[in-house]
Amino acid sequence: MTPRVIVVNGGSSSGKTSIVRQLQGMLAEPWLAASIDDFVDSLPAALQDSADGFGVTAGGAVVVGEVFGRLEAAWMAGIAATARAGAPVIVDDVFLGTAASQQRWRAALADLPVAFVGVHCDPAVAGRREASRPDREPGMAVRQATAVHRDVVYNVEVDTTRTSAEDCARSIATVLHPT
């Protein structure tokens, strides 16, 4: 199977975005990147730190509301439409709902060849990375490091604890796009 969409799942500060950028440089065809962080940043201010929208508690727990869910479903449908229109897409996501998050992607991408990639990172290492990033709520990386993978099924899994983003991307590209 040659995917038209690659969904990369991992906790905060696990290295997903760096892997996506590396993959874009390695794959022969141009691939677009779509990120859950960009989606969250695109929400109106009224939905930031809102019960209906998106918020992060002290300690790093992410809470999403009904309006967020509705808008996220539309965002997913848009990514699927982009792939159907001929542009392959790599999605950088965090499966807060674990297997239910993966199922939402499967439903949105039902008629498309899709590959799921798990990006693992030791919680302590992810926590140290998070501490060096001023845009992250302390505790989020450790909380998400293993939880986002619960009951999720992958085509490829990598671990960034001791492996560079470039080497992880190379492993993914080799499995998903063998030459």
Secondary structure, 3 states (H helix, E strand, C coil): CCCCEEEEEECCCCCHHHHHHHHHHHCCCCCEEEEHHHHHHHCCHHHECCCCCEEECCCCCEEECHHHHHHHHHHHHHHHHHHHCCCCEEEEECCCCCHHHHHHHHHHCCCCCEEEEEEECCHHHHHHHHHCCCCCCCCHHHHHHHHCCCCCCCCEEEECCCCCHHHHHHHHHHHHCCC
